[in-house]
Amino acid sequence: MATIFRDLSYRYQWLYDAISRLAALSVGGEGRFRQLALQGLNLNSDTKILDLCCGSGQTTAFLVKLSQNVTGLDASPLSLQRAKKNVPNATYVEAYAENMPFTDHEFDVVHTSAALHEMQPEQLRKIIQEVYRVLKPGGIFTLVDFHPPTNPIFWPGLSVFFWLFETETAWQLLKTDLPGLLRESGFDVGKPILYAGGSLQVIVSSKA
């Protein structure tokens, strides 16, 4: 069940941005957070990139600096309206991540940032399968999302953040073996890289 704070943060862009900046302080700021899942990727101006669940274009703004071929997908018309204003030099598609209107083997890279924790377990499986479908052979799926903290100092802050701004799906993700789900769909999965006391994970996987 959504909290009033969550509803307000999606209604007012300034509030969402303030929350994002505050939450990202644990990794050195929002700019660094938005690029965590992009580190080490071999991207060029022709790389065809899908920013999955792009929101208002927070990471899309970094992706368009690396490639001239970036598509942002989101199910929210309001978010896409903001994204088009914030990052006009990308292409945008309104659709659900579990039913993407793209052909097979269309993208070199699929990226998603702090979105998978919004999904119900069955949704999550379908999204991973869809990502595998739209990636070219050898294509990369890179993501950043929550992870159970390995440093107990980070548990209180994460718990308060979840109670104020997230739903039960965020708690469910903490119990989910994301690398295992990716392998089930056929991905070759690298070892997750943890940040912020283990409360964030970056996973880079490739389509076999």
N, C-alpha and C positions, 0 to 999 in steps of 0.2 A: 504494500500500500504506500502510495506517494505521500510525502510530508508536505506541509504548506511551504517550507523553505525550498523544497525541490521545485514545486510548481512556480513559485516566484522567480527562482533562478532561471527557469526556461522562458518565463514571460518577459523578463527584463534583462537585456543583454549586459548592461553595466554590472548587474549583480552576479550574473554567471561569470563574467570576466574577473570580477574581484575574487570570487570563490576559487576560480582556477588558478589565479596568481598566488593566492594564499596557500592552496594545497601543493603547489609546485615548488614552494620554498625549500622543501625537504631534499630536492634534487638540484638546487641551485637556480631556480627561477623557471618561469613558464617557457621561455625560449629554449632552454636546455631540455625541459620535459618534452616539448613537442618534437624534438629531434632525437630523442633517445632511441627510437626504433629505426632511425634512418642511418645510424652510424655504421660505417664499414660497407655500405651498399655501393655497388659499382653502377652508378646512374649517369646518364648523359642526356643530351637534349632530345634524343629520339626515343628514350625509354618510355614505354606506354604504362602509365601508373594509374591505378584506381585507389582513390582515398575513400575507403569504405566507412559509412556512417560519419561523413565529413563534418557534420554539425555546421557551425557558422564559418568554417574554413580556417580554423586556428592552425592546423598542420598543413592544409592545402597551401597556405601562404609560403611555407618553406619548400614544399614540393615543386611549385612553379618556378622556383629559382634553380632547380636542378634539372627540370625537363619542360619541354614545350608541349607535352602530350599528357596532361593531367585531367582526369575525370573525377569529380566528387559525386558520391551517391549518398542520399539520405532520404528517410521516409517523411521528414517534417518539412512542409512547405515554408514555414516560418524560418527554419534554420537555413534552407536553401536560398531564401530571399536575402537573408543576411550574408550568406557566403558569396552570392553573386555581387553584392555591394562591396564586401571586404576584399575579395579576390576575383576580380572580373576576368582575368586571363586564364581561367580554367573552364572546362565544360561540366555542366551539372545535370544530374538525372534524379528525378524523384521516384523512388522505388524502395521496396523492402529488401534487406540484405539477404534474406533467405529465398528470394525469388528475383534474381537480377536479370534485367532485360538485355543481356549481352550474349554474344555467341561464344561457343567453346574456344578455349585457347586464345583469348583476345588480349590479355595483359601480360606484361613482363613482370610487374610488381603490383601486389595488393598490400595496402597499408591500412591499419586501423588503430586508433588511439583512444583508450579508455571508453570503449563502446561495448565490448563483449560482456561486461558485467551487467549490462542492461537486459540481457536476453534470458529467457526461460531455457532450461536444459535442452529440450527438443529443438527449440529455435537455434540454439548454439550449434548443435550437430548439423542442422540443415545449412547454416551459414558457412561452416567450415567446408562442407561438401560443395557448396556453390563456389566458394573461393577456389577450390581445387579445379572445378570445371572451367572457370573463366581464365585461369592462368595458363600460359604457354608451358610446354614441357621444359623443365629446368627453371621455371619462374619462381619468384620469391614471395612468400607471405610473411610480412613482418608486423608485429603488434606489440603494444604496451598496455598492460592492465594490472589490476590488483593481484596481490599474492599474500598469503598469510605471513605476517612479519616474522623474521627469524630473530630479530632483536626485540625482546619483550617491552622495551621502552616505547616502541612504536604502536603497541596494541591499543592503549587508551585513546590516542589521537585518532587512529583509524576507526575505532569503534564509535567515537563521538561523530566523526564525519559521516559514517554510514547511517547512524540514527537520525541525523539532521537532513541529509541530502539524498540518501539512496533507498532502495527497496530491498526486498528479500532476495532478489536475484544477485545482488552484490555479495551477500553472505554465502549464497550457493556457489558462486565462483571460487570463493576461498577454499571450498571443499572439492573443487573440480581439478582433475588432472588434465590441464590443457595440452601439454605435450603428448599425453596418451591419446586424447581425442584427435589431435592432428595426425598422429601415426596411424590411427584406425582408418582415416580417410586417404592414406597413401603418401603423406608428406614425410620427407626426411627432416628430422627436427634436431636443431642444435641445442646445446645445454642452455636453459634460461639464464639470463644475466639479471641479477637482483640489484635493486636500488632502494634507498630510503629505508634502511634497516630490514630489507627483505619485503617491504610492503608493496613494492612494484616489481613487475617482471617484464623483461623484454624477451620475446621469442622470435627467432628468425628460422623459418623453415622453407624448404624448397620442394617443388613438385617433382616427384620421381619420374 
